[in-house]
Amino acid sequence: MSATVERVRAPESVPVAAARRRSGPSYVFIIGTGRCGSTVLAETVCRHPDVGFISNIDERFPRLTALTRWNNAIYRRFPSGGVVHKRFIPSEAYGLLDREVSPILSSPFRDLKERDAGPWLSRRVEECFARRAAAQHAPIFLHKFTGWPRASFLHRTFPSARFVHIVRDGRAVANSWLQMPWWRGFGGPERWQWGPLPPHLAREWERADRSFVVLAGLLWRMLIEAYDVAREALPDESWLEIRYEDLTARPDEVLREILGFSGLRWCTEFDEGFDRGRLHATRVDAFRRDLDPVELARMTAAIEPTLTARGYAPD
């Protein structure tokens, strides 16, 4: 199967970093449902020397603004897993976004639409990212969002932004959510942060006798349906969708596609810096071992149309 579900070609000529610095940064957003491989992808792409990002140090120590400019250099220099590396690792920075933008961006109960990006809010989003991109002198500024796509909202503020949507088998995502202490689905949709199930999915859940396993799968389906709506609202050239399974099976091939789409060249520093071992497939089908077979079958039936559309066999 191809590396992407829907391949969007990068422009034939990729602008060099110097030209990007003169014209201002370009924005790339890696987006996904969560538990989908978005973290390892973002951390890998952020090892490119031309990429800026918000780090854990920005999130946790907002007064240390002078260190922001060194995010990329320090992150690439120190080995993975060390204390310094963890401080400068890319962050979704929802606490920072709460402070400098608004909780509407970090924790909405529904997807954000273009209409939500009014002048005041758009200005705050732009200033938050532009300030850090300028401090880092980064031709490409990358940020990761999980949960709702927020793509229409972000596109209004950054019309030339690119979106890399990473998808993972919904059964694997659901299995992972069920094992997370922060997953609040055990209290029902009224207790979690994603708002109510739409009527067609609520009926699926009732038919499954309110199974928690099925509910986790339906959350994945609900979010993926929101990604489909967001993709339709954006220009084709601004969206690239990849599968986690393809990334782990052919990391060099898929990463070259992502870099080209993002306006980045494959360079020696990047090739030497990223840990291919982190992109090896692990627990790809752990859901078959972890979940009760009957519950797994019920979840698969409830999300089968969405699985099939992404090339996942509902066997």
VMD Tcl script that draws the C-alpha trace (Angstrom):
set ca {
  {0.00 0.00 0.00}
  {1.24 3.52 -0.68}
  {2.83 5.50 2.11}
  {-0.11 7.86 2.17}
  {-3.82 7.33 2.01}
  {-4.19 10.43 -0.09}
  {-0.90 11.67 -1.44}
  {-0.39 15.39 -1.91}
  {2.74 16.19 -3.87}
  {5.17 18.79 -2.59}
  {6.12 21.61 -4.98}
  {8.86 20.68 -7.43}
  {11.26 23.30 -6.09}
  {11.74 23.45 -2.34}
  {12.71 26.94 -1.12}
  {16.09 27.10 0.57}
  {16.32 28.02 4.24}
  {17.82 31.43 3.54}
  {14.88 32.46 1.38}
  {12.48 31.27 4.04}
  {14.24 33.36 6.68}
  {13.89 36.47 4.53}
  {10.19 35.97 3.89}
  {9.24 34.83 7.39}
  {8.49 31.38 8.78}
  {6.18 28.81 7.27}
  {3.97 26.88 9.65}
  {3.51 23.13 9.72}
  {1.03 21.45 12.05}
  {1.18 17.74 12.82}
  {-2.30 16.66 13.85}
  {-3.88 13.40 14.96}
  {-6.39 11.84 17.31}
  {-3.82 11.14 20.02}
  {-2.15 7.76 20.69}
  {-1.61 7.67 16.93}
  {2.15 8.19 16.56}
  {1.98 11.98 16.35}
  {4.47 12.44 19.19}
  {7.24 10.34 17.71}
  {6.64 11.94 14.30}
  {6.80 15.49 15.65}
  {9.89 14.74 17.73}
  {11.57 13.24 14.66}
  {10.81 16.12 12.28}
  {11.88 18.64 14.94}
  {15.40 17.19 14.68}
  {15.73 18.96 11.35}
  {18.03 21.99 11.77}
  {15.57 24.31 9.97}
  {12.64 23.61 12.32}
  {11.57 25.69 15.31}
  {9.10 24.58 17.95}
  {7.78 25.17 21.46}
  {9.66 23.04 23.98}
  {8.96 21.78 27.47}
  {11.21 24.54 28.79}
  {8.89 27.15 27.21}
  {5.86 25.43 28.66}
  {7.13 24.96 32.21}
  {9.40 27.97 32.65}
  {7.81 30.85 30.71}
  {10.18 33.41 32.25}
  {13.23 31.78 30.66}
  {12.47 33.28 27.28}
  {16.14 33.73 26.40}
  {16.52 29.96 26.10}
  {13.80 29.69 23.44}
  {16.18 30.52 20.60}
  {18.29 27.44 21.45}
  {15.45 24.88 21.42}
  {16.48 23.15 18.22}
  {20.24 23.23 18.76}
  {20.05 21.85 22.30}
  {17.40 19.27 21.41}
  {19.53 17.90 18.56}
  {22.77 17.97 20.52}
  {21.79 15.93 23.55}
  {20.91 12.21 23.42}
  {17.32 11.04 23.73}
  {16.12 10.32 27.23}
  {18.56 12.60 29.07}
  {17.43 15.33 31.45}
  {18.46 18.18 29.15}
  {16.89 16.50 26.13}
  {13.58 16.11 27.97}
  {13.59 19.79 28.91}
  {13.93 20.85 25.28}
  {11.74 18.21 23.67}
  {8.81 19.55 21.56}
  {5.64 20.15 23.56}
  {1.97 20.55 22.70}
  {2.16 23.30 25.32}
  {-1.51 23.48 26.19}
  {-0.74 25.28 29.46}
  {1.20 27.93 27.55}
  {-1.60 28.24 25.00}
  {-4.11 28.67 27.83}
  {-2.04 31.57 29.18}
  {-1.09 33.30 25.95}
  {-4.00 32.46 23.65}
  {-7.15 30.95 25.17}
  {-8.46 27.61 26.46}
  {-10.63 27.52 23.35}
  {-7.55 26.42 21.42}
  {-6.29 23.88 23.93}
  {-9.46 22.19 25.18}
  {-12.55 22.70 23.00}
  {-15.43 20.22 23.35}
  {-15.91 20.27 19.56}
  {-13.72 20.96 16.58}
  {-12.83 24.58 15.95}
  {-14.19 26.13 12.78}
  {-13.04 29.09 10.73}
  {-15.76 31.20 12.32}
  {-14.20 30.63 15.76}
  {-11.04 32.48 14.72}
  {-12.24 36.02 15.27}
  {-9.81 38.96 14.99}
  {-8.89 39.03 18.70}
  {-8.25 35.30 18.94}
  {-6.45 35.05 15.60}
  {-4.13 37.86 16.62}
  {-3.25 36.10 19.87}
  {-2.55 32.80 18.07}
  {-0.40 34.50 15.46}
  {1.57 36.48 18.03}
  {2.18 33.42 20.21}
  {3.72 31.39 17.38}
  {5.35 34.24 15.46}
  {7.21 35.49 18.53}
  {8.82 32.10 19.09}
  {9.52 31.51 15.41}
  {11.30 34.86 15.20}
  {13.36 34.16 18.32}
  {14.52 30.85 16.87}
  {15.18 32.24 13.36}
  {13.40 29.15 12.06}
  {12.27 29.02 8.41}
  {9.77 26.31 9.40}
  {7.87 26.44 12.69}
  {6.19 23.19 13.69}
  {3.55 22.46 16.29}
  {1.55 19.35 17.16}
  {-2.11 19.20 18.14}
  {-4.02 16.08 19.17}
  {-7.72 15.46 19.60}
  {-9.79 17.70 17.34}
  {-8.00 18.80 14.15}
  {-8.50 22.59 14.61}
  {-7.31 22.86 11.00}
  {-9.99 25.25 9.69}
  {-9.36 27.53 12.67}
  {-5.59 27.51 12.16}
  {-5.91 27.93 8.39}
  {-7.72 31.22 8.87}
  {-4.83 32.57 10.93}
  {-2.07 30.94 8.85}
  {-3.49 30.63 5.29}
  {-0.31 29.06 3.89}
  {0.11 26.54 6.73}
  {0.59 22.86 5.94}
  {-1.11 20.06 7.87}
  {0.31 16.56 8.27}
  {-2.44 14.26 9.51}
  {-1.17 10.98 10.96}
  {-3.69 8.15 11.23}
  {-3.41 4.88 13.14}
  {-5.66 1.81 13.20}
  {-8.61 2.86 15.36}
  {-8.55 -0.39 17.31}
  {-4.95 0.27 18.38}
  {-5.80 3.85 19.32}
  {-8.85 2.78 21.32}
  {-6.88 0.04 23.09}
  {-4.28 2.61 24.12}
  {-6.89 5.08 25.38}
  {-8.48 2.39 27.53}
  {-5.14 1.92 29.30}
  {-4.52 5.61 29.97}
  {-5.37 6.93 33.47}
  {-6.45 10.26 31.98}
  {-9.04 8.73 29.63}
  {-12.37 9.79 31.12}
  {-14.60 7.70 28.88}
  {-15.35 5.36 31.79}
  {-17.67 8.11 33.05}
  {-19.47 8.21 29.69}
  {-19.29 10.89 26.98}
  {-20.72 13.45 29.40}
  {-17.53 13.19 31.47}
  {-14.90 13.36 28.76}
  {-13.54 16.44 27.00}
  {-14.81 15.76 23.47}
  {-18.48 16.58 23.91}
  {-21.46 14.34 23.14}
  {-21.45 11.57 20.59}
  {-23.33 12.56 17.45}
  {-26.69 10.74 17.13}
  {-25.52 8.08 14.64}
  {-22.63 7.09 16.92}
  {-24.73 7.32 20.08}
  {-27.07 4.74 18.55}
  {-24.08 2.45 17.85}
  {-23.05 2.72 21.49}
  {-26.54 1.89 22.75}
  {-26.68 -1.15 20.44}
  {-23.37 -2.29 21.98}
  {-24.89 -2.11 25.49}
  {-22.70 0.91 26.33}
  {-19.48 -1.06 26.06}
  {-16.42 0.94 27.09}
  {-14.36 -0.77 24.40}
  {-16.89 0.22 21.76}
  {-17.05 3.75 23.16}
  {-13.28 4.17 22.76}
  {-13.56 2.99 19.15}
  {-16.45 5.37 18.50}
  {-14.39 8.27 19.84}
  {-11.74 7.47 17.23}
  {-14.41 7.32 14.54}
  {-15.93 10.63 15.69}
  {-12.57 12.39 15.56}
  {-11.62 10.88 12.19}
  {-14.94 12.07 10.75}
  {-14.04 15.56 11.99}
  {-10.68 15.29 10.21}
  {-12.48 14.40 6.99}
  {-14.67 17.50 7.32}
  {-11.62 19.67 8.03}
  {-9.73 18.29 5.03}
  {-12.62 19.11 2.69}
  {-12.59 22.73 3.86}
  {-8.88 23.27 3.11}
  {-6.94 23.55 -0.17}
  {-5.72 20.16 -1.38}
  {-2.10 21.25 -1.38}
  {-2.20 22.09 2.33}
  {-3.02 18.57 3.55}
  {-0.97 15.39 3.70}
  {-2.31 12.24 5.33}
  {-0.04 9.37 6.33}
  {-0.57 6.16 8.24}
  {1.46 5.34 11.33}
  {1.86 1.78 10.08}
  {3.46 3.02 6.85}
  {5.74 5.39 8.77}
  {7.06 2.57 10.93}
  {7.38 0.14 8.02}
  {9.21 2.56 5.69}
  {10.43 5.48 7.81}
  {12.95 6.94 5.37}
  {10.52 6.90 2.45}
  {7.62 8.42 4.38}
  {9.78 11.00 6.15}
  {11.18 12.17 2.82}
  {7.62 12.75 1.68}
  {6.76 14.65 4.85}
  {9.87 16.82 4.65}
  {9.26 17.65 0.99}
  {5.63 18.50 1.69}
  {6.74 20.75 4.57}
  {9.29 22.62 2.47}
  {12.31 20.95 4.06}
  {15.21 19.22 2.37}
  {16.71 15.94 3.53}
  {20.12 16.89 4.88}
  {23.08 15.24 6.55}
  {22.29 16.73 9.97}
  {18.78 15.30 9.87}
  {19.86 11.93 8.57}
  {22.43 11.55 11.31}
  {20.21 12.92 14.04}
  {17.02 10.92 14.03}
  {16.70 7.60 15.80}
  {15.31 5.09 13.33}
  {14.84 2.65 16.18}
  {12.04 4.78 17.58}
  {10.10 4.33 14.35}
  {10.04 0.54 14.45}
  {6.56 -0.91 14.70}
  {5.67 -1.90 18.25}
  {2.32 -3.06 19.59}
  {0.77 -2.63 16.16}
  {-1.75 -5.40 16.83}
  {-1.59 -5.50 20.64}
  {-5.32 -4.84 20.69}
  {-5.83 -8.45 19.57}
  {-4.11 -9.65 22.75}
  {-5.30 -6.97 25.15}
  {-9.03 -6.86 24.41}
  {-11.74 -9.43 24.95}
  {-12.46 -11.03 21.54}
  {-16.20 -10.39 21.76}
  {-15.70 -6.74 22.72}
  {-13.10 -6.33 19.98}
  {-15.52 -7.74 17.41}
  {-18.23 -5.32 18.56}
  {-15.88 -2.36 18.35}
  {-14.65 -3.41 14.91}
  {-18.23 -3.63 13.64}
  {-19.01 -0.17 15.03}
  {-16.07 1.52 13.30}
  {-15.76 -0.71 10.22}
  {-16.63 1.98 7.60}
  {-13.89 4.27 8.92}
  {-11.36 1.46 9.20}
  {-12.01 0.34 5.64}
  {-11.74 3.89 4.28}
  {-8.21 4.10 5.73}
  {-7.14 0.71 4.38}
  {-7.43 -1.26 7.61}
  {-8.85 -4.76 7.21}
  {-11.74 -5.28 9.66}
  {-10.96 -8.95 10.19}
}
mol new
graphics top color blue
foreach p $ca { graphics top sphere $p radius 0.5 }
foreach p [lrange $ca 0 end-1] q [lrange $ca 1 end] { graphics top cylinder $p $q radius 0.2 }
display resetview
